[in-house]
Amino acid sequence: MTDTPKKNEQAATYLEVWIRSKDKVLFNGKASVVSSNNDAGPFDILVGHANIISLIYGYIYIDTGLPSQQKFDLDRGVLYVMSNRVDAHVGV
């Protein structure tokens, strides 16, 4: 068994990102890097990142590969990563 993509599969080259508050979707799109902060300190999520669930504090940066990053300030939230998809629920 290998981690190599099969003939008809392609390796992911981006993260699919959803940032939601209680009321609305703040961001829905593709990104190359998502950064945030938890009790252990700042961390980055890249394509192929291990699956995680974390409480987050302070901010979420989204690098979409464009000249400017998007930043969302927050008091707290929950972030989870699975199969190159990043979901964050802020203000919870």
N, C-alpha and C positions, 0 to 999 in steps of 0.2 A: 504494500500500500504506500502510495506517495502523495505528496501535497501538490504535485504538478497538475495544472489544469488539463482536463481531457481535451480531445481534439476539437469539440464544438464549444468548449468553455473558454472564456478569457479571464485572465487574472484581473481583479478590480484595480483601477487606477485612481479612484477617488472614494471619498466617504459620502454617503447619503446622510444629510443632517436635517433634523427637525428640532427646533427650539420652540417650546410652547409655554404660555402662561395659563392661568386659569381661564382667561377670557378669549385668547386668540393665539394664532400661530405667529411667532415673531420672526422665524426664519425657516425656510424649506428650500434646500438646494444642495449642490455638490460642493465639497471642500477637499483640500489636500491635507489640511491640518486643523484640528480643533484643540484649543488649549483652555485649561481651567485651573482651579485650585481646590484642594481638599485638605483634610487634617494632616496629611503627610507632606503637603507643600504643592507647588506648581507642577503640572504634568501636561504632556502632549499626547494626543491620539493621532496616529498615522494609519495609513492603509495597512491592513493586516494585523492591527492591534488585537491583543487577546480580549476575550469577552470580559466585561467588568460592569459592576454597578457601584456607584459612589455618590455620597453626599458631596455637593460642591458649594463653594462660597466665593463671593467677591465679583467674579466675572466669567464670561465665556468669550474667547476670541475665535473667530472663524476665518481661516485663510482660504479664500476661494481661488487663489492664483492670480487675482487681479492686483493692481498696484496698492489698493487699500484693503485692510482687514476690516471685518465688522466686529464690533465689541458690544456685548450686552452686559451691563452692570446688574448685579443681583445680590440680594441678601443671602439667599440659600436656594438650593434646588437639588434635584436628583438627576443623575446622568447615567445612562447605560449604553453600552456598546455591544453589538452582536453582529457578526458577519459584515463588517464595514458599514454598518448603520449606527449612527449616533442619535440618540433621543435624549433630550433634556427637558425636564419639567421644572420651571422656575417659579419662585414665589409660593412654594408649598411648605 
